[in-house]
Amino acid sequence: MILTVTPNPSLDRTYEVPALARGEVLRATGERVDPGGKGVNVSRAVAAAGRRTVAVLPLGGAPGALVADLLDARGIEVAPVPVAGATRSNIALAETDGVLTKINAPGPELSPAEQESLLETVRRLSRDADWIACCGSLPRGLAPSWYAELVARAHRAGCRIALDTSGPALLRALPERPDVVKPNAEELARAVGRPLATVGDAVRASVVLRGLGARAVLASLGADGQLLVSGAGTWFATARVSAVRSNVGAGDASLAGFLIAGGAGPGALASAVAHGAAAVRLPGSEMPTPADLDPAAVTVTTEVPMDRVLKEPAP
Ligand SMILES: O=P(O)(O)OC[C@@]1(O)O[C@H](CO)[C@@H](O)[C@@H]1O
């Protein structure tokens, strides 16, 4: 079973608009609502692959009830932690040319009792979990060391941990030796405090994260592909993608693909890239099913193109 933990879930509203114009009233040509948050998306993709998953998430207010209903309608098993504050709503504005602008709300502040109840729920479900995926930003109230504590507890329970977060929450958790961390290029650049201009820069930054404690680094480089840097080796993977519709949740689909395929080595990297490439062809944060995947479009190699200049460099 893959357990996911999303301390700051969201109701994701996506509006399709012809083009953004500041100060104007924009008329959306399409809209959709998804249950969101990074761990929630991982659970949706794992469930779409027919694997068992449970999503642990604090839920509050009317948006929280809607997130629960939407997950229920999709057959996703949820372990809700009731909280007093309302679950946040995050907005994505998707322009016809593929450019996406996202507004993420801060979310409710969790009281000490709610934080403890979240940890206790994870502890209770840990015994059935092969992997725990801890994903997304921390809501107000949770200390930057919260994921570090979760990783330490989960390791004591014998689970493997995938961590997808950024900034201080990521850096503080590294000494607890998460089994895999999944930064994007920008998060990787921020973690090591230097820009990434080439694939080689991303490899070197991933090596730094391993030096700080991460057992493996699955780095998503957007249109440039993905890297897996682990004790067993370094691999680089790319996929042909025809049309990009929405990249919201593509990283989460990738992480799900990686964990579904065992969470280590080139086969898992290939699955990660196939899931990420399928997700960007789907609207909003819709997660791919096996029918959406095109494994033949994926290339994995140990010959990492170190000098290749990134199409999307990280400042
Ligand atoms: O604010 P966070 O926790 O960093 O990210 C939240 C979020 O942007 O991540 C998912 C896409 O990865 C969305 O479902 C959700 O809105």
The ligand as an ORCA input file, in Angstrom:
! r2SCAN-3c Opt
* xyz 0 1
  O       1.161     24.759     -2.200
  P       1.766     23.399     -2.473
  O       1.408     22.406     -1.399
  O       3.236     23.458     -2.733
  O       1.157     22.886     -3.843
  C      -0.234     22.673     -3.975
  C      -0.538     22.337     -5.413
  O      -0.162     23.394     -6.310
  O       0.192     21.185     -5.779
  C      -0.575     20.354     -6.642
  C       0.162     20.186     -7.943
  O       1.417     19.611     -7.739
  C      -1.930     20.998     -6.783
  O      -2.925     20.022     -6.741
  C      -2.014     21.968     -5.629
  O      -2.844     23.074     -5.895
*
